[in-house]
Amino acid sequence: MKPWKKRLMAGMVIVVLIILAIIGVWWSRRGVVTVQTGKVVRQDLTATVTASGQIEPENYANVNANSIGKITDIYVQEGERVKKGQLLMRTDDIQQQANVDAQTATLKSSEATLAADEAAVEASAAAVRTAQANLTQSQAQLAQKKLAYQRGLALMKDELLSKQDFDQRLSDYQVAQATVESSAATLTQVKAQYLQAKNTRAMASAQVAQNRASLMGTTDVLDKTIYTSPYNGIVTSLPVHVGENVVPGVQNQTGSLLFQVSDLSVINSEVLVDETDIASVKLKQPAYVSIDALPNQTFEGYVTEIGQSAVSSTTGETTTAQSSSSNVSNQEAKQFKVKVRLENPPGTLRPGLSCTARIITAVRKNAVSIPIQALTFRSKKELEQSQKKSGSQGEVLAAEAQPPDAAADSPPDADSSQDDIQGVFVVREGHAVFVPVETGIMGTMNVEVLKGLKPDDVIVTGSYSALRTLRNNTKIRINNAPPPAAAQGQ
């Protein structure tokens, strides 16, 4: 055989061998899914809830106008530290002061009248005592004169007393009777005068009380033109100027805002927590707060208050207020206000600064954990079908080998979602076996596994498309090499 024929036959043999090798590799990999894997490990896990809000002092007061008037004096500036009761502002008080002066004079006049009436009562009381004494004296004299008259009658019978002496005793007795009657009438008269004096004094006393109440009212109106600090703090807002007219609030409308005083010794981070996370937030849970105005700094704190009514993300009203003002059902997402008190807040903080709070809701030490992306769901029906196919065919093809419109590729409907089983795919003898798991807390990238896995188990962690379509007991090929783009980036 010629040499060139030998070379041609050798080349053809090599080509045939290569084709056979390719076919063999393809045949051996038929139904094999390429996946990424990882191991079940023990590590510390921390569950957190992150929410945004703003910095607010625990105690602050928005002082509004109490009366109509013009601002005449402002004694502080915004940012100035003040003490409780310190005078901060005044409004026009000419009319109010005049009313107080007039009412003060009226009160003094009524008090003088009351004093005069008190003296009249005392005089009437003294007159009653004098009349009572006179009546007692006249009654004693009457008794004496009556006794002398009776003796005179006895003596006249025995003719031992002259007619003239008897007539004198009779006259004295009659005069004593008249004196008693006159004293009794005088006593009755002065008692009536005493009662009248007491009534006059009571009227004067009531007038004094009325004038004092009126003075208290006019003084209160005058005091409403003077504005002091409600407590120790800092003037955090002063939107008005001298010469501006202010008005008080009416019905549901607040009056003119004059200033705000805040106690910055106790600072809170008021954040809005989504309704899906609020159940895990509890009082006293630790939190870490970052403030946009102070980058690269984190402040420790703890939860002090949890709102009981949801807050609308658009209107800012609670659901209770919305339901009372409107019967329309609002299906928008709700949030709950949570207060996180900062420990050792810096003096540079100001109300209204934007912040983000990371609340620690649970901590697990040395927990069995897996990456969150390894978790997946499969329906009971799908697992039962894969188990039957596995028993009859020996292996199950990957979902991507099925037609695009296959039922297994379609997402589960709402009715079958309750039958979904949570689990992971464990690598066993070159196959991905679905294992149901019970999970605990969820960290940032990992989730705790309470039942179903043990440390060092190899599980399927990716890719997303592979996990989405992977079937139970599917033959797999492991490729943990980083993607080309990631490799080039390194």
C-alpha positions in Angstrom: 0.0 0.0 0.0 1.2 3.4 -0.9 2.3 5.7 1.9 -0.2 8.3 1.2 -3.0 5.8 1.4 -1.7 4.6 4.8 -1.7 8.2 6.0 -5.2 8.8 4.7 -6.5 5.7 6.5 -4.7 6.6 9.7 -6.3 10.1 9.6 -9.7 8.7 9.0 -9.3 6.3 11.9 -8.3 9.2 14.2 -11.3 11.3 13.0 -13.6 8.4 13.7 -12.1 7.9 17.2 -12.5 11.6 17.9 -16.2 11.5 16.8 -16.8 8.4 18.9 -15.2 10.1 21.9 -17.4 13.1 21.5 -20.5 11.0 21.1 -19.5 9.0 24.2 -19.0 12.2 26.3 -22.3 13.6 25.1 -24.0 10.3 25.8 -22.5 10.1 29.3 -23.6 13.6 30.0 -27.1 13.3 28.7 -29.5 14.6 31.4 -26.6 15.9 33.6 -27.1 19.4 35.2 -24.1 21.5 36.0 -24.4 23.0 39.5 -22.4 24.8 42.1 -22.1 23.3 45.6 -21.2 24.2 49.1 -21.0 22.7 52.6 -23.3 23.0 55.5 -21.3 24.8 58.2 -21.7 26.0 61.8 -21.4 29.7 62.4 -22.9 32.6 64.4 -26.0 34.1 62.9 -27.6 37.4 63.5 -31.2 38.3 62.3 -31.7 42.0 61.7 -34.5 44.3 60.6 -33.3 47.4 58.8 -35.5 50.6 58.7 -35.0 54.2 57.8 -36.3 57.3 59.6 -35.0 60.4 61.2 -33.4 61.7 64.5 -35.9 63.1 67.0 -35.4 64.2 70.7 -37.4 62.3 73.3 -38.8 65.5 74.7 -39.5 68.5 72.5 -42.3 71.2 72.5 -43.7 73.2 69.6 -44.9 76.4 71.3 -47.8 78.0 69.4 -49.4 81.4 69.8 -52.0 81.6 72.7 -53.5 84.9 71.7 -53.8 87.4 68.8 -51.1 90.0 68.9 -47.9 91.3 67.4 -44.5 90.0 68.5 -42.7 92.8 70.4 -39.6 91.1 71.9 -37.6 87.9 71.1 -34.9 87.2 73.7 -33.1 84.2 72.2 -31.7 82.9 68.9 -32.1 79.5 67.2 -29.6 77.1 68.6 -29.3 78.8 72.0 -29.5 76.7 75.2 -32.3 77.7 77.5 -33.5 76.8 81.0 -37.0 75.9 82.1 -39.1 79.0 82.8 -36.7 81.3 81.0 -38.4 84.2 79.2 -38.1 83.7 75.4 -40.7 85.9 73.7 -43.4 88.6 74.3 -46.3 89.7 72.2 -48.3 93.0 72.4 -49.9 93.2 75.9 -51.3 96.8 76.2 -55.0 95.9 76.3 -54.4 92.8 78.4 -52.4 94.9 81.0 -55.1 97.6 81.1 -57.7 94.9 81.8 -55.6 93.5 84.6 -55.2 97.0 86.1 -58.9 97.7 85.9 -59.8 94.4 87.4 -57.3 94.9 90.2 -58.8 98.2 91.1 -62.3 96.7 91.1 -61.1 93.9 93.4 -59.6 96.4 95.8 -62.8 98.3 95.9 -64.8 95.2 96.6 -62.4 94.1 99.3 -62.8 97.5 101.0 -66.6 97.1 100.9 -66.2 93.7 102.4 -64.0 95.1 105.2 -66.7 97.7 105.9 -69.4 95.0 105.9 -67.2 93.0 108.3 -67.1 95.9 110.7 -70.9 96.4 110.4 -71.4 92.7 111.3 -69.1 93.1 114.3 -71.1 96.2 115.4 -74.4 94.4 115.0 -73.1 91.5 117.0 -72.0 93.9 119.8 -75.5 95.5 119.7 -77.1 92.1 120.0 -75.0 91.3 123.0 -75.9 94.7 124.6 -79.6 94.2 124.0 -79.4 90.7 125.4 -77.7 92.1 128.5 -80.3 94.8 128.9 -83.1 92.3 128.6 -81.5 90.1 131.2 -81.1 93.1 133.5 -84.7 94.3 133.0 -86.0 90.8 133.6 -84.1 90.7 136.9 -85.5 94.1 137.9 -89.0 92.9 137.0 -88.6 89.9 139.2 -87.5 92.2 142.1 -90.4 94.6 141.5 -92.9 91.7 141.3 -91.7 90.3 144.6 -92.0 93.8 146.3 -95.5 94.2 144.8 -96.6 90.8 146.2 -95.4 91.7 149.7 -97.2 95.0 149.4 -100.5 93.1 148.7 -100.0 91.0 151.9 -99.2 94.0 154.0 -102.3 95.9 152.6 -104.5 93.1 153.8 -103.1 93.4 157.3 -103.3 97.2 157.0 -99.5 97.4 157.7 -98.7 99.4 154.5 -99.9 102.7 153.5 -101.8 103.3 150.4 -99.1 105.5 149.0 -96.3 102.9 149.4 -98.5 100.2 147.9 -99.2 102.4 144.8 -95.5 103.1 144.5 -94.7 99.3 144.5 -97.4 98.7 141.9 -96.1 101.5 139.7 -92.5 100.2 139.9 -93.8 96.7 139.0 -95.6 98.0 135.9 -92.6 100.0 134.8 -90.4 96.9 135.1 -92.8 95.0 132.9 -92.7 97.7 130.3 -88.9 97.8 130.4 -88.7 94.0 129.8 -91.0 94.3 126.8 -89.0 97.2 125.4 -85.7 95.3 125.9 -87.1 92.2 124.2 -88.3 94.3 121.2 -84.9 96.0 121.0 -83.1 92.6 121.1 -85.4 91.4 118.2 -84.6 94.5 116.2 -80.8 94.3 116.7 -80.9 90.6 115.8 -82.6 91.4 112.5 -80.0 94.1 111.9 -77.2 91.6 112.6 -78.7 89.1 110.1 -79.0 91.8 107.5 -75.3 92.8 108.1 -74.3 89.2 107.7 -76.2 88.9 104.4 -74.6 92.1 103.2 -71.2 90.8 104.1 -71.9 87.5 102.3 -72.8 89.5 99.2 -69.7 91.5 99.5 -67.6 88.4 99.9 -69.2 86.8 96.8 -68.4 90.0 94.9 -64.8 89.8 96.0 -64.6 86.1 94.9 -66.1 87.1 91.5 -63.7 90.0 91.1 -60.8 87.7 92.0 -61.9 85.1 89.4 -62.2 87.9 86.8 -58.7 89.1 87.8 -57.4 85.6 87.4 -58.9 85.4 83.9 -57.5 88.7 82.8 -54.1 87.8 84.4 -54.2 84.5 82.4 -54.8 86.4 79.2 -51.9 88.7 80.1 -49.7 85.7 80.9 -50.5 84.3 77.4 -48.5 87.2 75.9 -45.4 85.9 77.7 -43.7 82.8 76.4 -41.2 80.8 78.4 -39.2 77.6 77.9 -41.2 74.5 79.0 -37.9 72.8 80.1 -34.2 72.8 79.8 -33.0 72.4 76.2 -32.1 74.1 73.0 -34.1 76.3 70.7 -34.2 74.1 67.6 -36.6 76.2 65.6 -37.4 80.0 65.6 -39.4 80.8 62.5 -40.8 84.2 63.6 -39.5 87.7 63.8 -40.3 90.9 65.8 -43.2 92.7 64.4 -45.0 89.7 63.0 -48.7 89.1 63.9 -49.6 85.8 65.3 -52.9 84.1 65.9 -54.0 81.3 68.2 -55.4 78.0 67.0 -59.1 77.4 66.2 -60.9 74.1 66.2 -58.7 71.6 64.3 -56.1 74.2 63.1 -53.1 74.9 65.3 -52.0 78.4 66.0 -48.9 80.2 64.7 -45.7 78.3 65.5 -43.4 80.6 67.5 -40.5 78.3 68.5 -39.5 74.8 69.3 -37.5 73.8 72.4 -35.9 70.3 72.4 -34.2 68.4 75.2 -31.2 66.9 73.3 -30.0 64.9 76.3 -32.2 62.0 75.2 -32.1 61.2 71.4 -34.3 58.7 69.5 -34.1 57.3 66.1 -37.7 57.1 64.9 -37.9 54.7 62.0 -40.7 53.0 60.0 -40.5 49.2 60.0 -42.3 47.3 57.3 -45.4 45.3 58.4 -43.7 42.0 57.3 -40.9 42.6 59.9 -42.7 44.3 62.8 -43.6 41.0 64.5 -40.0 40.2 65.2 -39.2 43.6 66.8 -39.4 43.6 70.6 -38.7 46.1 73.3 -35.1 46.4 74.6 -33.7 44.7 71.5 -30.2 46.2 70.6 -29.8 48.3 67.5 -27.1 50.1 65.6 -28.0 53.5 64.0 -26.1 55.1 61.2 -26.7 58.8 60.4 -26.3 60.2 56.9 -24.8 63.5 58.3 -22.1 61.5 60.2 -20.7 59.0 57.8 -18.5 56.1 59.0 -20.0 56.3 62.4 -22.4 53.9 64.1 -24.3 54.5 67.3 -25.5 51.9 69.7 -29.1 51.9 71.0 -32.1 49.8 72.0 -35.8 49.7 71.1 -37.9 51.7 73.5 -41.3 52.0 71.8 -43.2 50.0 69.1 -46.2 51.6 67.4 -49.4 49.6 67.7 -51.1 51.3 64.7 -49.9 51.0 61.1 -48.8 54.2 59.4 -49.6 54.8 55.7 -46.5 55.3 53.6 -48.2 58.0 51.5 -50.3 60.0 54.0 -48.4 59.4 57.2 -51.7 58.8 59.1 -52.4 55.8 61.2 -54.8 53.2 59.9 -57.2 54.1 62.8 -57.3 57.7 61.7 -57.8 56.7 58.1 -60.7 54.3 58.9 -62.4 57.0 60.9 -62.1 59.6 58.2 -62.8 57.3 55.2 -64.6 54.0 54.6 -62.5 53.3 51.5 -60.3 50.2 52.0 -56.6 51.1 51.5 -54.5 48.1 50.3 -51.2 49.9 50.2 -48.2 48.7 52.2 -48.2 49.7 55.9 -45.4 50.5 58.2 -45.0 50.8 62.0 -43.2 53.5 63.9 -40.4 52.2 66.1 -38.3 54.3 68.5 -34.6 53.4 69.1 -33.0 55.3 71.9 -29.3 56.2 71.3 -26.8 55.6 74.0 -24.3 58.4 74.5 -25.5 60.5 71.5 -23.0 63.2 70.3 -23.8 66.9 70.8 -23.7 67.5 67.1 -27.0 65.7 66.5 -30.0 67.8 65.4 -33.7 66.8 65.0 -34.7 65.8 61.5 -31.4 64.2 60.5 -31.9 61.1 58.2 -30.8 57.8 59.8 -31.0 54.1 59.3 -31.4 51.6 62.2 -30.4 48.0 62.1 -32.3 46.2 64.9 -30.9 42.9 66.1 -34.0 40.6 66.5 -32.2 37.3 67.2 -28.8 35.8 67.6 -27.7 32.2 67.3 -24.3 31.0 68.3 -22.7 28.1 66.4 -25.8 27.5 64.4 -26.1 25.0 61.5 -26.4 27.3 58.5 -26.6 27.3 54.7 -26.6 30.1 52.1 -30.1 31.6 51.6 -30.0 31.0 47.9 -29.8 27.2 48.5 -33.3 27.2 49.8 -36.0 26.2 47.3 -39.5 24.9 47.2 -41.0 21.8 45.5 -44.6 20.6 45.5 -45.6 17.3 46.9 -46.9 16.3 43.5 -43.6 17.0 41.7 -41.6 15.1 44.3 -44.0 12.1 44.1 -43.7 12.1 40.3 -39.9 12.3 40.4 -39.8 9.5 42.8 -41.8 7.2 40.5 -39.7 8.1 37.5 -36.6 7.5 39.4 -37.8 4.0 40.4 -38.8 3.1 36.8 -36.0 4.8 34.7 -33.1 4.9 37.1 -32.5 8.6 36.8 -34.5 11.8 36.1 -33.6 14.3 33.4 -33.0 17.9 34.2 -35.9 20.3 33.7 -34.0 22.1 31.0 -34.1 18.9 29.0 -37.9 19.0 29.0 -40.1 21.0 26.6 -40.5 24.7 27.5 -44.2 24.2 28.0 -43.8 21.3 30.4 -45.9 21.4 33.5 -42.9 21.0 35.8 -41.4 24.2 34.4 -44.4 26.4 35.1 -44.5 28.2 38.4 -46.9 26.8 41.0 -50.3 28.4 41.2 -51.8 29.9 44.3 -53.9 26.9 45.1 -50.9 24.5 45.2 -48.6 26.9 47.1 -49.8 25.5 50.4 -48.5 22.1 49.4 -45.0 23.4 48.7 -42.2 21.9 50.7 -39.2 23.9 51.7 -35.9 22.2 51.3 -32.4 21.9 49.7 -30.8 19.6 47.2 -28.1 17.5 48.9 -25.4 15.9 46.7 -25.5 12.1 47.2 -23.6 9.7 44.9 -23.5 12.2 42.0 -27.2 13.1 42.3 -29.1 16.0 43.7 -31.6 14.7 46.2 -34.3 17.0 47.6 -34.3 17.0 51.4 -37.0 18.9 53.4 -35.6 21.3 56.0 -36.9 23.3 58.9 -35.3 26.8 59.2 -34.8 29.1 62.1 -33.6 32.7 62.0 -32.3 34.3 58.8 -29.1 36.3 58.7 -27.9 38.6 55.9 -26.6 35.9 53.7 -27.3 32.6 55.6 -30.2 30.9 57.2 -30.3 28.6 60.2 -31.3 25.0 59.7 -33.0 23.3 62.6 -33.8 19.9 61.0 -32.9 18.0 57.9 -29.1 18.7 57.6 -25.9 18.2 59.5 -22.6 20.0 59.2 -20.4 19.1 56.2 -23.3 18.0 54.1 -22.7 19.0 50.5 -25.6 20.9 49.1 -26.4 22.6 45.8 -26.1 26.4 46.1 -26.4 27.5 42.4 -26.9 28.6 39.9 -30.2 30.3 40.2 -31.5 28.9 36.9 -30.3 25.4 37.9 -32.0 25.5 41.3 -35.2 26.8 39.8 -35.6 23.9 37.4 -33.6 21.1 39.2 -35.5 17.9 39.8 -35.3 15.5 42.6 -32.6 12.8 42.1 -31.2 14.4 39.0 -27.7 13.5 38.0 -25.4 16.5 38.4 -21.9 17.7 37.5 -20.2 20.0 40.0 -18.5 23.1 38.7 -17.4 25.5 41.4 -15.2 27.6 39.2 -16.0 31.4 39.3 -17.7 32.8 36.2 -15.4 34.1 33.5 -16.3 37.7 34.2 -15.6 37.3 37.9 -12.3 35.6 37.1 -11.2 38.5 34.9 -12.2 41.0 37.5 -9.9 39.3 40.0 
